[in-house]
Amino acid sequence: MYVTKNNQSIIVCSHDVYPHIRSSEGIVNRNWFDVLSEKHNNLGLLSSDKSIKIIDNNRLIILDNNVLKALYYWSKLPKNTFLGFLYRIFNRISVKLFALSKESSLYQILWVKIQTDYVFRISNSNLENTVFWSRILPTFSILPVINAWNRKRIPFIININDPFQNNLKNGYSYDEKVFLETVDKAQCWTFPSKRLAIFMAKKYNLEVNRCFVIPHAMRNQYKIYDSEKVVKGKLKFVYSGTFYKSAFTDSFGIELVKFSLSEEINRVEFIFILSQYDNFSLNWIKKKIPNAIIHTKLDRDTVLKITADADCMLVIDSIIHQDLLKGKLIEAISQGLPILAITYPNSVMDNVVKEYGGISSYQNIENDISDKFINVVTNLESGIWRSDFCEKRREVMTKISEENIAKATIEITQYALERFLWEEGKSQREPIAPITYNWP
């Protein structure tokens, strides 16, 4: 049986989607879904606040689900409120009654049940060539698809942006146990970097040829950094995202203090846009860079306006994230901005930034970060360097373009559908797995 290209219906089951879930995971998922929706003609979404309606047995309509919204609202109420206290009582009873693991909650139980019903209803409809995608974390985003599969086999794909945490001495964590249910059921898996794909395939016994790389998606930007930009006043060095203690290390702090003693510091203005932070992070920044501007609780459009006017974006890596591709790195690349990476040698970030034409500095090499800060200031003040950078960045910007992200998604979806039909005996020939999706 041959299925024509882009003739699938795609159902995305992903709990965290911006703006209802204001997290880095939510932003990455929203960008990918929006990119796909521009290129694909029959797309549905099941998220923390969305459900689906089928029109005339062949068209998908995405709807707000007020029940899901109310459940999420109750789960986030402070415990010192009446409804918040009441929810916690019901949650405690449910966890004990159903012998759930400590990672589960009443909210998760109800969300999974509601979305499982939608997935199963869709699988029983006349909607042809339907492929399900589940994007994690959180891992319970997988459960509606797995639950439906256990009642009726369906083709599905899992996207994993981060490895699972496991603090146990022996055995698998709750997240890992859920994920392992996909090994014999999913048609394929996608990851934002090849290093993560290989790591996960080896650890959980996935078939490597069915593990594909799709970089984090970012919408095409209207304003792109221009080499002819005239700098008025100081150069704007901008960091946007979560303050990770594992990334903002003591050694990084020492290097910032060294840079603050240089002449070049007088030509730089630091701007930090923090999405997740605490008093420690605010004090850390103020101590290392007393004149830094700190923004918090900004909406996404405002953040993008600030970063679009940056002269250099700072992207900062943790030693435990060397195999990962950061969404904020792709965001900076989508705006064509010069980048200074604070990372480790041969990390995914290091390799991408170098290919893009940015500059990497290393947390584990003394004086490297402070020296690179000085170099970046000199480079940004050079028209020749800016022109060379804008020429070099093109190839990487093309790789993360909307067109390439959508193309990869649709082709991998097509492969999953054809492989499922082959497994079900509805096609005689096993499809050939795409081999081009292995960057970065």
N, C-alpha and C positions, 0 to 999 in steps of 0.2 A: 504494500500500500504506500503510495507516494503522497506526501502532504506538501502543499505549496508553501513557499516562504511567506512569513508574516501572516499566515492564515490561522494562527493560534489565538485562543483566548487566554490571557494571562491573569491569574488571580494571585495577588501578593498578600501574604499573611505576615504582618510585621507589627508588633505591638508599638514600638517606639517610632513615631513619625512626627516631625516638627509641623506645626507649632504647638500641638497639644502636649507633646513631650519635648521639653526644651533641653535637649542634651546633644552632645556631639554625635551620638548614634542616631538620634532623631533627625538631625540636619543631614547627615550622610544618606539616610534612607529616603528622606523627602526629595533631596536633589536627584537621586537615582530614579525615583518614581516619576518625578516631573519630566526628566529627560526622556524616559521611556514613553510617557503619555503623549509627547509631541510626535513620536515616530510610530506608535502602535495604535491600532484602531479599535481594540476591544480589551480594555484593561480594568481590573477591579482591585479594590483595596480593603482588607480587613485589618484594622488597627485598633488602638486604644479607644478611638471614638468613631470609627467608620464601619459600616456594613454595606451589603450589596443587594440590589434588586435586579432581577432579570426581566427584561422587557421583550415580549413576543418571542420568548424562547431563544433569543440569539444576541441580545444586546445587554450589556452590563451598565448599571447606573450605581454610582457610589453615593451613599446616603450617610448623613449624621445619625448616630445611634444614641438616643437620649438615655437609654438604660445603661449603656457602657459609660457614657459621660458621668452619670450619677454615681455609678459604682466607683469610678476612679476618684471622683471628688470626695466621696466618703472615706476612701482609703487614705487620703492625704490630709484629712482634717486633724488638727492638733488634738492630742489626747485629753487636754483640759476643757474641751468643748463637749456638750452632751452627745451629739452625733458621733464625734470622734471616739468618745469613751464607749458608746454603744457598739460601734463597729469593732473595736478591739475585743469586746466581750464575745461577740459573734465569731470573730476571727479565731480566738483562743478555743472556743467550743468546737469549731469546725476542724481545726488542726488536730485536736485530740480525738474527735469523733471518727474522722476518716484516717487516722493514723498517718498523717502527712509528714513529710520531712520538714525540717525547720526552714528550708528555703521556700516552701509553699505558703500560700495565704488564701484567705477567703476570696479576696479580689481575684487572684490568679485562677482559682477553681472556677469561679463564675465566668471570667473572661474566656477561659479555654472552652467551657461548655457552650457558651453562646456562639463563639466563632466556629467550634466544631460542627454545630448544627448548620451553619451557613456553608461551610466547606462540603459537608455531606449532601446538603440540598443541591448545591451546584453540580456535584459529581453525578447526581441522579437526574439532572435536567437534560434537555436536548441540546445544550451548548456543546458543540463539537470541538475536538482538538484542544481541550483545556489543559493547561499546564500550571501547576501551583509553584510559587516561589515563597520560601520562608527566609526571613532575614533576621539573624541573631547577632548580638545579644539584644534583649534577654532571651534565654534559651527556651522559655515557655512559649515563645512565638512559634516553635516547631510543633507543639502538641496538637493543635487543631488539625493540622495536616496528617500527622501520624495517626491520630485517633480515627480520622475519616478513612485513611488507608487500611487500617485494621478491619474496617467494615466493608470496604470496597477498594480494590487496588486502583491507584491514581498516579499519574506521572508528576514528580515534584523535584525541585532543586533547592538546595540549602546554600545560603550565603553566610560566611563566617568572617567577621571583621577582626576579631580578637581571639587569642587562645584562651582556654578556660583556666580559671584559678583552681588550684588543688593544694590545700594545706594539710591533707591527710597523709599519714605515714604510709598507709597501704590502701589500695583500692581506689575507686573512682569517686569523684564528687557528684553531687546531684546533677549539675549541668552536664558533666561528661556522660553520665548514665542516660540522660535524655538524648544527647547527641548520638550515642552509640546505637540507638534504635534506628537511625537513618542509614547505617552502613549497608544493610541488605535491602533497603527500601528505596532510597533516593537514586535518581538516575545520574546525578552528578552534583558537584559542590563547587562553589566559587569563593575566591579569596582576593583581597586587595593587593597581595604581593606574592611572588613565586616562592620566596623563602618561607612564608607562612603556609602556603599550600603544601610544600614538601614536608615541613615539620608536622603538620596535622595529618597528612597522608601516612607518614611513617608511624606516628604515635597511635593512630586509631585504625590502622590497616585499611585505608581507603585505596582504591585503584588510582594510581597517579595519573593515568591518561584520562581519567574522568574528573580531575581537579583542574579548574581553569582560573585564570587571573583576570579580574575586571577591576581596574583602579577605581577609587572612590569617584563618584560623579560630582561634577560641579557645573552649574548652568553657565552658558556663554555670557561673558560680562560685556556691558556696554562701554565701560571705560577701561582701557588697557594702558599700562605704563608706557610712556613715550620717551624715547631717548633724547628728544629735544626739550624735555621738561625743564622749565626754569625754576630753580629752587629759590623761594622767597623766605629768608630767615634761615632757621636751622633745619638740618636734615631730620626727617621724622622716621625714627626707628620704632616699629609697632609690633607688639606681641598681642595675639588674640587667642583666647581659649581658657582651659582649665589650668590652675596653678597646681602642678604635680610636684610634691616634695621630692619624689625620686628623680625628677628632672632638674629642679632648681636646687642643685647640690651645693655643698659648702665650697667645693672647688670652683664651681661656676660663680658663686658669690665673690670669692677672692679675686677672680679674673675681672669681674665688673668693677671692683674697687680699684684694681690696677689701671683699668681703662679710664676711670674717673680722675686719675692723677695725670693723665696725658693732656697734651694741648688740644687734641682732637675732640675731647669731650665738650668743649665750648661750642662746637659746631653741630652738636647733636641734641635732639629732644626725644626722650623716651616716652612712649605711650603704651600703657598696659590696659587691655580690655579683657576683664576677667569674667568668665561665665560661672565658674565654681571657685570659691575661695573661702578663707577664714581669716581670723585676726593674725595668725602666724604669717600667712602669705602677704597680707598688707604690710605688716611690720618688716618682713624680709625685703620687700621691694623698697620701702622707704629708707631702710638702713643702707642698702647697697647703692641706691640711686635716689638721693634725697629730693631731687627736683623732678622726679618722674611724675607724669600725669596718669592717674588711675581712674578708669571707668568701670562701673559695674551695672548689671541689670539693664543693659541696652538691648533693644530689639534687633533682629538680624539685619534689617535694612539699614539701620543706623551704623551698625558695625561695618557693613560692606562699604558704606560711604566714607568712613574714616580710613579703612584699609586701602581704598582706591586712591587716596591722596598720600599714602605712605611713600617714602623714598627707599625704604628697606623693611622687609618683613623678617622678624625673628621667629624661627621654628626651633623648638627645644625638645630634645630626645631624652628619654630615660634609658638607663642601661638595660632594663628589662623589656624594652620595646624595639630592639634593634631589627627584628624581623618584620615589623609592622610598617604600614604606610599611613601616615597621619592625614586626617581629613583637612586639617588647617594648612598642611603643605600643599595639597592639591588646590585649596582655595586661593592661596597666594599665587600659585602657578597660573590659575585661570585668569587672574588679573594682570599677569605678565610682570609681576613685581620682582625687583632684585631681592635675593634671599640670602640671609646669613643663618646657616644651620648650626646649632649647638648640639653636637651629636658624638658619635664614636666611629672610628675608622671602619669602613666597609659595611656600615649599617645600610638598610634599605634607604633611609633618608639621605645618607651621605652619597650613595650612588646616584640617586635621582637628582639631587641638588647639583652635583657636578655635571651630569649630563645636560641639565637645564641651563647651566652657565652661572649658577650661583656660587657661593663660597661656603665651604664647610670648615668648622672649627671643632676641636676635640676636647671633651671634658677630661680625658685621662692623660693629656699632654700639657705639662706646665707651660704657661705663658702663651699657649696657642690661641686661646680665645681672645685675650686682650690684644695680641698682635693682629689677629684677623679683624677685630673691630676697627683698629687703626687703618688697616688695608682697605676695608670697605669704605670708610670715609674718603680716603684718597681716590678710590675708584669712582665713587658716585659723583665726585667733583670733576671727573674727566669725561669730556664728551666722546672721546674715542672709545673708552671702556664701555660707556652706556650704549653706544652704537653697536659695538661687537656683541655685547650681551643680548641686545634685542634681536640680533640676527641668530644667535645660537639657541635662544629659547624656543624658537618656532617648532622644532621637531617634537619636543616634549609637550608643548601646548596642543599640538595636533593629536598626540596619543591620548590625551585626556579630554578631547573635545566631545561635545554632545553626540556628534555623528558616530564617533568610534565607540562610545559607551553604549549607545542604542544598538549599533550593529552587532557588537559582541553579545549583548543580552539576547537579542532576537535569534542569532545563530546558535547560541548555546541552548536556548529554549527549543529551537527546532530539533537540535540533536537529541535533547531529552525526550521529546515527543516521539521521534522516530525510533529511539532505542526502546522506549516503553512499548510501542506497537510491535516491535520485534520480539520483545520478551513475552508479550501476550499471544504470540503466534499469528498476529495480523499482518506481519510483514516477513518475508523470507530472508532478507539480507540484513545483517547487523550493520548499523550505520558506522561510518568512520568518524572518530572523534576529531574535532578541530584541533590543530596543532599550533595555531598562531597566537593563542591567548595565554602568554606567559610573561608579560611585562607589567610592572617592574619586578 
